[in-house]
Amino acid sequence: DGGITQSPKYLFRKEGQNVTLSCEQNLNHDAMYWYRQDPGQGLRLIYYSQIVNDFQKGDIAEGYSVSREKKESFPLTVTSAQKNPTAFYLCASSIWGETNVLTFGAGSRLTVL
Amino acid sequence: KQEVTQIPAALSVPEGENLVLNCSFTDSAIYNLQWFRQDPGKGLTSLLLIQSSQREQTSGRLNASLDKSSGRSTLYIAASQPGDSATYLCAVPANQAGTALIFGKGTTLSVSS
């Protein structure tokens, strides 16, 4: 079955460490997105990518980095520069230009100890 | 900048009741509007998509309406069931080209049996 796989589902990090969240899709979608969700909050866009080797900052990109070396993969690195990284991270993908046909992964919950 | 607001933040109803969730947006020049469902600790599932030229969309017991001129959308749930308990989010594209979605904070619905 086609879909988006995020891993790990739960991740714990010590302060000062970088961590990378994986997002893989087999839907042949061009566009991929990373959102952050905090309790009682909506989703806020971190980064998005329309095509391989290209990505754009969203509303809250500071302290995060991404890469898009393959169409299927869009990993997100949470760096030590992100001051409040504890959150639920959601990856999504779509056919470019059809943003409402979004498919979401199950999410990754990051907790900073 | 587009902002999306959802009222109420939380709603509790007994099983069988009909209910309405509200979504408002500040920029009426939207391309479309979408309603999502999110179960606790999970990703998002698309429920209904309304194009800007449409007034409403229906799927089973769900009916979503759109009034662009007033910047409002409603999600009507008929004959609510405990399985409807979840958080419901509405979202609109960030711009006409639909680069990404802007989400409201959601309404958390609890249906008691």
Contacts between the chains, C-beta under 8 A, distances in Angstrom:
chain1	res1	chain2	res2	distance
A	4	B	43	7.9
A	33	B	100	6.0
A	35	B	103	7.8
A	40	B	9	7.2
A	40	B	105	6.6
A	41	B	105	5.6
A	42	B	4	7.2
A	42	B	6	7.9
A	42	B	89	6.3
A	42	B	103	3.8
A	42	B	104	5.2
A	42	B	105	4.3
A	42	B	106	6.0
A	43	B	44	7.8
A	43	B	89	7.3
A	43	B	91	7.9
A	43	B	101	7.8
A	43	B	103	4.4
A	44	B	103	7.8
A	45	B	94	7.9
A	45	B	100	5.1
A	45	B	101	7.8
A	45	B	102	7.8
A	48	B	99	6.8
A	48	B	100	5.2
A	50	B	99	7.9
A	56	B	99	7.5
A	58	B	100	6.5
A	88	B	41	7.6
A	90	B	43	5.9
A	90	B	44	7.0
A	92	B	44	7.7
A	97	B	97	7.2
A	97	B	98	6.3
A	98	B	98	7.3
A	99	B	93	5.4
A	99	B	98	3.9
A	99	B	99	7.0
A	99	B	100	6.4
A	99	B	101	5.8
A	100	B	32	5.6
A	100	B	34	4.8
A	100	B	46	7.5
A	100	B	49	5.0
A	100	B	91	7.9
A	100	B	93	7.2
A	100	B	98	7.3
A	100	B	101	7.2
A	101	B	46	7.7
A	101	B	49	7.9
A	102	B	34	7.9
A	102	B	44	7.5
A	102	B	46	6.6
A	102	B	101	6.8
A	104	B	43	3.7
A	104	B	44	4.5
A	104	B	45	7.5
A	105	B	43	5.4
A	106	B	42	6.0
A	106	B	43	4.8
A	107	B	41	7.1
A	107	B	42	6.7
A	107	B	43	5.3
A	109	B	41	7.3
